[in-house]
Amino acid sequence: MHVKQNNGSILQVLVKPNARENRVTQSNDGVWHASIKAQPIDVKANEVLIDLVAEYFKVKKRQVTIKSGSTGRVKRLIIST
């Protein structure tokens, strides 16, 4: 899910930790997936996710924040413009 708002976009991402490689993809049904090498320990996987999404959408890391789901596999991110 990707929703545009006045101050940016909200992106819902399904996260798969302990993956072979870091990557962001969107499936045919519009669902965003992020494969993360990092383990879901402390905030390491969340930091990698923010870095990965910022790189994918060509924005600065500080423009990407986790709105909800910081401890789960389904996360809502805000990408500020």
C-alpha beads as a LAMMPS data file, in Angstrom:
LAMMPS data file: protein, C-alpha beads

81 atoms
80 bonds

1 atom types
1 bond types

-500.0 500.0 xlo xhi
-500.0 500.0 ylo yhi
-500.0 500.0 zlo zhi

Masses

1 110.0

Atoms # bond

1 1 1 0.000 0.000 0.000
2 1 1 1.290 3.441 -0.927
3 1 1 -0.817 6.484 0.007
4 1 1 0.155 10.039 -0.965
5 1 1 -0.516 12.881 1.461
6 1 1 0.246 16.596 1.476
7 1 1 3.462 16.174 3.452
8 1 1 4.646 12.926 1.807
9 1 1 3.595 9.312 1.455
10 1 1 2.652 6.428 3.718
11 1 1 4.062 3.090 2.676
12 1 1 3.052 -0.242 4.197
13 1 1 5.866 -2.777 3.969
14 1 1 6.045 -6.479 4.802
15 1 1 9.520 -7.093 6.221
16 1 1 11.435 -10.358 6.002
17 1 1 14.473 -10.341 8.332
18 1 1 17.429 -12.752 8.022
19 1 1 17.231 -12.625 4.220
20 1 1 20.104 -13.371 1.852
21 1 1 20.204 -9.822 0.534
22 1 1 18.786 -6.384 1.252
23 1 1 16.153 -5.356 -1.286
24 1 1 12.796 -3.660 -1.729
25 1 1 10.225 -4.969 -4.200
26 1 1 6.591 -4.396 -5.045
27 1 1 4.444 -7.374 -5.983
28 1 1 1.860 -7.352 -8.770
29 1 1 -0.942 -6.762 -6.247
30 1 1 0.758 -3.556 -5.011
31 1 1 2.152 -4.925 -1.747
32 1 1 5.650 -3.703 -0.824
33 1 1 8.174 -6.239 0.495
34 1 1 11.557 -5.606 2.103
35 1 1 14.113 -8.356 2.541
36 1 1 16.613 -7.445 5.245
37 1 1 19.863 -9.293 6.030
38 1 1 19.843 -8.056 9.628
39 1 1 18.253 -10.001 12.434
40 1 1 15.211 -8.470 14.170
41 1 1 17.234 -7.681 17.292
42 1 1 17.070 -4.239 18.931
43 1 1 16.608 -1.642 16.186
44 1 1 19.179 -2.981 13.712
45 1 1 16.654 -4.303 11.172
46 1 1 14.613 -1.084 11.389
47 1 1 17.712 1.008 10.697
48 1 1 18.572 -1.136 7.674
49 1 1 14.974 -0.844 6.457
50 1 1 15.072 2.959 6.666
51 1 1 18.397 3.027 4.795
52 1 1 17.063 0.677 2.132
53 1 1 13.784 2.551 1.581
54 1 1 15.595 5.898 1.453
55 1 1 17.974 4.542 -1.171
56 1 1 15.131 2.958 -3.196
57 1 1 13.032 6.150 -3.296
58 1 1 16.108 8.408 -3.595
59 1 1 15.400 10.451 -0.473
60 1 1 17.481 11.212 2.602
61 1 1 17.349 8.812 5.548
62 1 1 15.897 11.510 7.788
63 1 1 12.876 11.721 5.448
64 1 1 11.894 8.106 6.231
65 1 1 10.350 7.289 9.610
66 1 1 8.479 4.305 11.014
67 1 1 4.941 5.391 11.882
68 1 1 3.790 2.045 13.258
69 1 1 4.864 -1.572 13.511
70 1 1 8.383 -0.975 14.786
71 1 1 8.409 -4.382 16.509
72 1 1 6.379 -6.326 13.933
73 1 1 6.904 -7.514 10.382
74 1 1 4.230 -5.225 8.916
75 1 1 5.406 -1.626 9.138
76 1 1 3.961 1.704 8.052
77 1 1 6.584 4.168 6.943
78 1 1 6.238 7.882 6.300
79 1 1 8.326 9.266 3.458
80 1 1 8.400 13.043 3.876
81 1 1 8.867 15.372 0.945

Bonds

1 1 1 2
2 1 2 3
3 1 3 4
4 1 4 5
5 1 5 6
6 1 6 7
7 1 7 8
8 1 8 9
9 1 9 10
10 1 10 11
11 1 11 12
12 1 12 13
13 1 13 14
14 1 14 15
15 1 15 16
16 1 16 17
17 1 17 18
18 1 18 19
19 1 19 20
20 1 20 21
21 1 21 22
22 1 22 23
23 1 23 24
24 1 24 25
25 1 25 26
26 1 26 27
27 1 27 28
28 1 28 29
29 1 29 30
30 1 30 31
31 1 31 32
32 1 32 33
33 1 33 34
34 1 34 35
35 1 35 36
36 1 36 37
37 1 37 38
38 1 38 39
39 1 39 40
40 1 40 41
41 1 41 42
42 1 42 43
43 1 43 44
44 1 44 45
45 1 45 46
46 1 46 47
47 1 47 48
48 1 48 49
49 1 49 50
50 1 50 51
51 1 51 52
52 1 52 53
53 1 53 54
54 1 54 55
55 1 55 56
56 1 56 57
57 1 57 58
58 1 58 59
59 1 59 60
60 1 60 61
61 1 61 62
62 1 62 63
63 1 63 64
64 1 64 65
65 1 65 66
66 1 66 67
67 1 67 68
68 1 68 69
69 1 69 70
70 1 70 71
71 1 71 72
72 1 72 73
73 1 73 74
74 1 74 75
75 1 75 76
76 1 76 77
77 1 77 78
78 1 78 79
79 1 79 80
80 1 80 81
